[in-house]
Structures are given as structure tokens and as C-alpha cells.
Amino acid sequence: MVPRLLLLFAALLPLHAQRNIPYAQPSNERQLLDVFTPAKGSGHPVVVWIHGGGWMRGSKEEVGHKPAAFTEQNLVFVPINYRFVPHVTMPDIVRDAARAVGWVHANIAKHGGDPTRIFLMGHSAGAQLAALLCTDTRYLEAERVPRHVIRGCVPVDGDTYDVPLQIATSTARRLSQKQPPPRMGYAEKFGDFAAQRELSAVNHVAPNRGIAPFLLLHVADHTDTTAQAYRLWAALDKAGIPATRFAAESTDHVKLDADIGLPTDPATKALFKFTAAILAAPRSR
């Protein structure tokens, strides 16, 4: 009963919400974002949240407890939409996410946010997009977002930080179980081997590139996302980039995302500890 009362209290906290703001023209429902701002003050750090859904479905509306929880932490919370395959290509989706971050950097000061303190976060497909934007900084630089304004990255239970590895893993599993090939699997979404490598965050990690610290949240007993989290963590660690893995127990892929924002959720506690530590540290460029 106590967690429910805490959740109800958080949901009643004052916050300002501005919905369905276009970040691209001509305006369409797949290129919109929302802005949730603490009711008091300005210059708040900003979290851009990228939803999951296999790059084919999902919505910025599916944020659960997050708006109340993040604004309670004095963070501006910005969930975004993006276009889907097969209507557009995977690089188009990455550019949509980058364009949304570009809008945030250019406009969030008018909404109470600090354009120089941005965190990128996302679940599942959104985890791949967040991780790629934070490592292959060409996308954000094309939107005039300097590297140093990205203060941290929190990918949540992604399985495609190394796309060729995940394709090999899923293909071997399918063959061993004598399953038919999927109609729209990873290879169909990501393209040929060269494209798969370009869309893999691990292949863009390098020292002295201004890559922000990472917190990799994943389900402890999810084989694929655990392997992918370790793969990206190892690449970041080798490059000297601060990175932490948090393996969430007693949960699953959907529940891990849904529970972010609950006061008693261990992954939420790890996330807010991560953001607080970064914001308390001296800024470097």
C-alpha cells in the first residue's frame, strides 16, 4: 500500500506539460515531442526519452510514471516520437531522434530547461538510438548540438548496441529451434553488414571524442540484453569512458521500462543516482 500512496503523491505533484510540439516540418504525428517541466524554477537539466517498439511501433505517450518522477527530481522530461520502418530507413529514424535533440538544444530554455545539460535515455529500440547518438556524434553535430552538452546516456535493456552480434545470435537460435525466418527481422530493418556496423554504437566508441558517461540498465536474466550491455560497457571501459552496468533482478523487458519512476524501483534509484552524480561533478568539455 505504501508504494501506491507514494506513486499517487508523485502523480499529484505540480508540473507543466506542453504536448505535441513539432520538431520537424511539415508537422506530422511521428515527429512530435512533449515537454514536462517542474512547476517552479528554470534552467533545469533535461532528459530526452526515446520509446521502444522494435522501430515499428510505440509512442511518446507510453511513459507511465516517468513525467512525475523526473520532474520531481527537477529534471525537464521530453519524450519524443519518431518515424518507423519500413516506411523510412533506420538512418532516417536515427536522424529523427537527432533532430528532436536539436530542437531541445535550440528551444528548451524557453520551457525552463538548460540546453547545456542534456541526458539521452531510451528503452529497447530507443536504447539503441540513444546509445548510437551518444557515440556516433555526427548525427547530433549535424543538428548543431555540441558534444559537451550531452551529459549522460542511459540505454535501457537494448539488444542492438552491436547489431551484427545480435543478428548472429538470433539467427543461430532460430536455426537451432527450426523456426522460419521472420518477415521483418533485424537484418531487414538494419540493412546489409556495412549498414549494421554503422548503426552499432560499439563501433563508434573511441577515446578523446567527448563521449558522455553511460549507465546501462538491463534485465539480469535476459541473455541477449545482458550480453549486449556487457559488449557496450567493455568498449566504453576500454576507451576510458565512465560506464556502469546495472542488472535489474526480478523483472522483465517490459516491466523494467514500466517501473522506471516508481519510488521503490531499484533501477530508478540507480538512474537518479547516476544523474545526480554527473550534475554534482565539475563540468568538463
KAURMO-V913351 format. One record per residue. N is the residue number from 1. OMEGA is omega in whole degrees, 0 to 359 (999 if undefined). BURIAL is I if it has 16 or more other ideal C-beta (glycine too) atoms within 10 Angstrom, else O. D_FIRST is the distance of its C-alpha to the first C-alpha in Angstrom with 1 decimal. Layout:
[[N;OMEGA;BURIAL;D_FIRST] [N;OMEGA;BURIAL;D_FIRST]]
This chain:
[[1;182;O;0.0] [2;178;O;3.8] [3;179;O;5.7] [4;178;O;5.3] [5;177;O;6.3] [6;179;O;8.8] [7;179;I;10.0] [8;178;O;10.6] [9;179;O;12.4] [10;182;I;14.4] [11;181;O;15.4] [12;179;O;16.8] [13;182;O;18.9] [14;173;O;22.5] [15;178;I;24.4] [16;180;O;27.7] [17;172;O;28.1] [18;191;O;31.5] [19;172;O;31.7] [20;176;O;34.3] [21;179;I;36.7] [22;174;O;39.6] [23;177;I;40.5] [24;178;I;43.6] [25;357;O;46.4] [26;185;O;47.0] [27;174;O;43.4] [28;189;O;41.5] [29;182;O;37.9] [30;177;I;37.8] [31;178;I;38.8] [32;174;I;36.3] [33;175;I;33.6] [34;177;I;30.9] [35;175;I;30.4] [36;188;I;27.2] [37;172;I;28.1] [38;186;I;26.4] [39;184;O;27.4] [40;173;O;29.4] [41;179;O;32.2] [42;180;O;34.2] [43;181;O;35.3] [44;171;I;31.9] [45;190;I;31.9] [46;172;I;31.4] [47;171;I;29.5] [48;185;I;31.2] [49;182;I;28.9] [50;184;I;30.8] [51;175;I;29.0] [52;180;I;29.8] [53;176;O;31.3] [54;182;O;34.4] [55;183;I;36.4] [56;184;O;36.8] [57;179;O;33.6] [58;185;I;30.4] [59;174;O;29.8] [60;179;I;28.7] [61;186;O;26.3] [62;185;O;24.1] [63;174;I;22.3] [64;185;O;18.7] [65;192;I;16.7] [66;183;I;19.9] [67;180;I;21.6] [68;183;I;19.0] [69;182;I;18.3] [70;179;I;22.1] [71;175;I;23.2] [72;177;I;20.7] [73;181;I;22.8] [74;175;O;25.9] [75;170;I;27.0] [76;184;I;28.6] [77;186;I;27.1] [78;173;I;29.8] [79;185;I;29.1] [80;166;I;32.4] [81;173;I;34.0] [82;181;I;37.0] [83;187;I;39.6] [84;164;I;39.5] [85;5;I;41.9] [86;182;O;44.3] [87;174;O;45.0] [88;180;O;45.4] [89;178;O;45.9] [90;176;I;43.5] [91;176;O;45.3] [92;179;O;44.9] [93;178;I;41.1] [94;179;I;41.3] [95;174;I;43.5] [96;181;I;41.0] [97;178;I;38.2] [98;180;I;40.8] [99;177;I;41.9] [100;177;I;38.4] [101;176;I;38.2] [102;177;I;41.7] [103;180;I;40.6] [104;182;I;37.7] [105;184;I;40.2] [106;192;O;42.7] [107;191;O;40.5] [108;178;I;37.1] [109;178;O;38.6] [110;183;O;39.0] [111;176;I;35.2] [112;182;I;34.2] [113;179;I;34.3] [114;183;I;36.5] [115;179;I;38.7] [116;179;I;39.6] [117;185;I;36.0] [118;172;I;34.7] [119;174;I;32.3] [120;181;I;32.6] [121;177;I;29.7] [122;182;I;29.2] [123;172;I;27.8] [124;175;I;30.1] [125;177;I;33.2] [126;176;I;32.0] [127;177;I;31.9] [128;181;I;35.6] [129;179;I;36.5] [130;181;I;34.8] [131;181;I;36.4] [132;179;I;39.8] [133;183;I;39.8] [134;180;I;39.1] [135;175;I;41.9] [136;190;I;44.5] [137;178;I;44.8] [138;182;O;47.6] [139;180;I;45.3] [140;179;I;43.8] [141;177;O;47.2] [142;178;O;48.6] [143;177;I;46.1] [144;175;O;47.3] [145;179;I;44.1] [146;182;O;45.2] [147;189;O;43.8] [148;180;O;42.8] [149;175;I;40.3] [150;188;I;38.0] [151;181;I;36.1] [152;182;I;33.9] [153;179;I;32.9] [154;173;I;29.7] [155;186;I;30.4] [156;173;I;27.4] [157;174;I;28.3] [158;178;I;31.8] [159;183;I;34.5] [160;170;I;37.6] [161;171;I;38.3] [162;189;I;41.4] [163;179;I;42.2] [164;178;I;45.3] [165;180;I;43.4] [166;178;I;40.6] [167;178;I;43.3] [168;181;O;45.1] [169;183;I;42.0] [170;178;I;40.9] [171;179;O;44.6] [172;179;O;45.1] [173;181;O;42.0] [174;181;O;43.1] [175;180;O;46.6] [176;180;O;45.5] [177;178;O;43.5] [178;178;O;46.3] [179;177;O;44.3] [180;178;O;46.0] [181;180;O;45.9] [182;178;O;43.2] [183;179;O;44.5] [184;180;O;42.8] [185;182;O;42.0] [186;183;I;41.9] [187;179;I;45.7] [188;180;O;46.0] [189;189;I;43.5] [190;178;I;44.8] [191;186;I;48.5] [192;187;O;51.1] [193;180;O;50.9] [194;179;O;51.9] [195;179;I;49.3] [196;179;I;46.6] [197;180;O;47.6] [198;182;I;47.7] [199;179;I;44.1] [200;181;I;42.8] [201;184;I;41.3] [202;183;I;42.7] [203;179;I;46.2] [204;178;I;45.9] [205;179;I;44.5] [206;179;O;47.3] [207;173;O;47.7] [208;178;O;48.6] [209;178;O;47.4] [210;179;O;44.7] [211;184;I;41.8] [212;174;I;38.5] [213;181;I;36.1] [214;162;I;33.8] [215;182;I;30.3] [216;176;I;30.2] [217;177;I;26.7] [218;177;I;27.0] [219;187;I;25.4] [220;184;O;26.6] [221;174;O;27.9] [222;189;I;29.3] [223;186;O;33.0] [224;183;I;34.4] [225;175;I;32.0] [226;180;I;32.1] [227;181;I;35.9] [228;177;I;36.1] [229;179;I;33.9] [230;180;O;36.1] [231;180;I;39.2] [232;178;I;38.3] [233;182;I;37.1] [234;179;O;40.4] [235;179;I;42.5] [236;181;I;40.8] [237;179;O;41.1] [238;180;O;44.8] [239;179;O;45.4] [240;180;O;43.9] [241;180;I;41.0] [242;182;I;37.8] [243;180;I;35.3] [244;172;I;32.2] [245;174;I;30.5] [246;180;I;26.8] [247;184;I;26.1] [248;181;I;22.5] [249;172;O;21.5] [250;179;O;19.6] [251;175;I;19.8] [252;187;O;22.5] [253;182;I;24.6] [254;184;O;22.6] [255;179;O;19.1] [256;178;I;20.3] [257;184;I;21.4] [258;184;I;18.4] [259;179;I;15.9] [260;184;I;18.2] [261;176;I;16.7] [262;185;I;13.0] [263;184;I;12.6] [264;184;O;12.0] [265;182;I;14.7] [266;180;I;17.8] [267;177;I;20.2] [268;178;I;19.0] [269;179;O;19.5] [270;181;I;22.9] [271;183;I;23.8] [272;172;I;23.3] [273;179;O;25.0] [274;181;I;27.9] [275;181;I;28.3] [276;180;O;28.1] [277;180;O;30.7] [278;182;I;33.0] [279;180;I;32.8] [280;183;O;33.6] [281;175;O;36.6] [282;181;O;40.0] [283;175;O;40.9] [284;181;O;43.6] [285;999;O;45.6]]
